Structures are given as structure tokens and as C-alpha cells.
Amino acid sequence: MESAASRLAEIETRIASACKRAGRARDAVTLIAVSKTHPAEAIAPLIAAGQRVFGENRVQEAQGKWPALREEFPQVELHLVGQLQSNKAEEAVALFDCIHSLDRPSLVTALARAMDKAGRQLPCFIQVNIGAEEQKGGCAIGDLPALLAAARAAELPVIGLMCVPPFDIEPAPFFALLDKLAADNGLEGRSMGMSGDFETACMLGATHIRVGTALFGARD
Ligand SMILES: *Cc1c(COP(=O)(O)O)cnc(C)c1O
């Protein structure tokens, strides 16, 4: 079996060469290791190999494994990449360092309140439903200006946009569109690219890529 360290090294090499091809600095892209469904025993070796930023998609699952991991490895940063229910906003603000799934006005209100209460401002990405898919999370492209205005009015630190493009279609046009939407709205961050397409995302301006399977192996 391949070790966590060798899988990480391979992904690192691929990120570096994609950045180089695009004329971007390697440190323009943050690798988020998405550890959902994987236990602490699978995560610790990756931290030992030097990985510092992790992502989870469920608050409850993260609450089960991360408090202990964070105590052991205080240098680690944890990002929420999955949908967030408003009634979990306080728990999310207590546990995570960054939210990638701000997608509706009610969540703006809930997160602003939770951050005020905790005295802790977390950077947020607005998730955009970039392929206009009915079943997908994220705000509609047409709703982005109003949602961004609401988030800014509530003093949420919005640092960028996030997307999950439609499955099984060439993702590049969707990454390019997210890049343009971010630029048009004066945002620096672009959270895009997963195991199957992170090199394309790096070449099209991703600042944060979210990689699970390629680092941890397949999920059940
Ligand atoms: C699971 C997940 C990922 C990682 O997907 P892989 O294909 O396993 O790399 C990225 N982003 C989000 C939002 C996810 O839920």
C-alpha cells in the first residue's frame, strides 16, 4: 500500500507542475485535504507528512474526530466544505477556521450572529451553483450580487467564491466562469478543483483546491 507521505508528495508534484505551466507561484494555491469519512488514524500520518490544511463536509462528523486531533496538532487548519444548516452555525464557528459553503441569506444572518457571539471572525467563501443544477447547493449566479452585498453588510469576511461543477462534464468552462465571477466582484479567493480536476483548476486560477480521494483513497 502506498503511504500517506508518498500520495501527498505525488499530489504536491502535480500541483507544482500545473502552477508552473500556468505561470503561477506554487504558494498561490492551498491544498485542502478533504478527510470526510476517514478516521483520525488515516489523518494523522498526513499531518506527520507535512499537510496542514484539512476539510470536512459535515459538522457532526468533524466534531467527532477533530477536537482530539486539534489538541494533538494545534498547527492544523480546518475548513468546512459541505453544506451548513443555520442551526449548526455556532458549532461550525467553534470548530472550523474557514467556511466554503455560504449560500443563502439566512446563513449570512446565522453566521454573523455566531461569529459575533464567539468573538471569532472566520473567512468565508460564497458557494455558487455554477452549473445551475437543481439538486446542487450554492446560490444561483443571478443571486450572487445580492448575497454578497448582504454578507458584506453583515461584516462577514467573504474572501472568495467556491464551486462544485457538474459531474462528468469538462470542468474547465465552469472554473473559468467562477474565476470571472470572483474578479467581477472584487474577490481574491477561488475554491475549486477536486481529485479528478485539480490541475485544471490550478491552471484556471484556483487559490484553494479540495482533494479527498487522491490523498486518502476511495471512500466507502
Ligand atoms: C468530498 C468533497 C471534495 C473532495 O472530493 P474528491 O473527489 O474525493 O477529491 C471536495 N469538495 C467537496 C465540497 C466535497 O464534498
The ligand as an SDF file (V2000), in Angstrom:
LIG
                    3D

 15 15  0  0  0  0  0  0  0  0999 V2000
  -15.7790   15.2810   -0.8740 C   0  0  0  0  0  0  0  0  0  0  0  0
  -15.5580   16.6620   -1.3570 C   0  0  0  0  0  0  0  0  0  0  0  0
  -14.3730   17.0070   -2.0340 C   0  0  0  0  0  0  0  0  0  0  0  0
  -13.2590   16.0210   -2.3360 C   0  0  0  0  0  0  0  0  0  0  0  0
  -13.6480   15.1920   -3.3860 O   0  0  0  0  0  0  0  0  0  0  0  0
  -12.6400   14.1030   -4.0250 P   0  0  0  0  0  0  0  0  0  0  0  0
  -13.2200   13.8460   -5.3550 O   0  0  0  0  0  0  0  0  0  0  0  0
  -12.6530   12.9280   -3.1250 O   0  0  0  0  0  0  0  0  0  0  0  0
  -11.3010   14.7440   -4.1020 O   0  0  0  0  0  0  0  0  0  0  0  0
  -14.2400   18.3240   -2.4480 C   0  0  0  0  0  0  0  0  0  0  0  0
  -15.1940   19.2390   -2.2230 N   0  0  0  0  0  0  0  0  0  0  0  0
  -16.3460   18.9510   -1.5760 C   0  0  0  0  0  0  0  0  0  0  0  0
  -17.3610   20.0020   -1.3700 C   0  0  0  0  0  0  0  0  0  0  0  0
  -16.5640   17.6460   -1.1290 C   0  0  0  0  0  0  0  0  0  0  0  0
  -17.7140   17.3530   -0.5020 O   0  0  0  0  0  0  0  0  0  0  0  0
  1  2  1  0
  2  3  1  0
  2 14  2  0
  3  4  1  0
  3 10  2  0
  4  5  1  0
  5  6  1  0
  6  7  2  0
  6  8  1  0
  6  9  1  0
 10 11  1  0
 11 12  2  0
 12 13  1  0
 12 14  1  0
 14 15  1  0
M  END
$$$$
